[in-house]
Amino acid sequence: MRAPNHLNALRAFEAAARHRSYVRAAEELHVTPAAVGQLVRSLEQALDTPLFLRSQSGAARLELTPQASLMLPDLQAGFDLLSAAVARVKHDAGRDAIALTVPPSFADKWLLARLERFQASYPQYDLRVDTNGRLVDFNSGQADVGIRYGSGRWDGLVATRLVSDDFFPICSPVLLSGEHPLRSGADLRHHALIHDVSMRGNPIYPSWRSWLPYAGVDSRSIDAERGLQINDSAAVMQAAIAGSGVALGRSMLVEKDLADGRLVRPFGPALPCEFAYYIVGRAETFQRPAIAAFRDWLLAEVAPA
């Protein structure tokens, strides 16, 4: 067997298809967006079929063609197997390593800043952190343990509840003053609402439409659907920090930004969510001392002081 032709082009296409963006794909692959575009075009020429429909507007400028949609799952599965094969060789050849998959927003806003403490406590273990956001198949060997956000039920996996989120309005301190200072829920009509649409369509996930009545805000003067829509929770927080509007902050993701003064809670109660973060993996994996140590460390990190 040999590697398929156009391997680099296939990598570029997979990254662009996952992110729906040449720019984000280029950041992941450490090349320029132009290079990604050229690789994708070369693959389209080789296959003699277009892979993307390029729109001029909307949240996603790149949309998959039907042919690309059929190819993508098999291609991603193939890359997962290649990654798993390399990971197994590295694991067998060296120190005990922990392959972790984690949502990018949770990694960016909570986990990565704490990993130094784990490494100081357990220097004998190496960590490999995957933040690409896709749900991996733990049976493929690509990941040993993961953190997932949801109901806690995933087929074939053991899930240990880590921590839950509360949702409440957050904004830049600059919005507390000016022509329309934020002092109550009624003042939202003067400001853009920032929406986290990363779990669009799931009625359990809190939104402005569910927070307004929970907080007792008269929503007749506030269009709960207007404003800025972003499909990444960490990017939602960054937009709020930049002063682009008012977002519903998630307690786990805004903890440090609130403590450092980049964000403030202008008003309103915290709306609880049924979803939570869970530590997940195959039952037999947690028999490994490294994985058990990492799980126990995570639980200690969220335990009350």
ABEGO torsion letter per residue (X at the ends): XBBBBGAAAAAAAAAAAAAGBAAAAAAAAGBBAAAAAAAAAAAAAAAGBBABBBBABEABABBBBAAAAAAAAAAAAAAAAAAAAAAAAAAAABBBBBBBBBBAAAAAAAAAAAAAAAAAABAABBBBBBAAGBBBBAAAGABABBBBBEAGBBBGBBBBBABBBBBBBBBBAAAABEABBBABAAAAAABBBBBBAAABGBAABBBAAAAAAAAGBBAAABBAABEBBBABAAAAAAAAAAGAEBBBBBAAAAAAAAAAGABBBABEBBBBBABBBBBBEBAAAAABAAAAAAAAAAAAAABBX
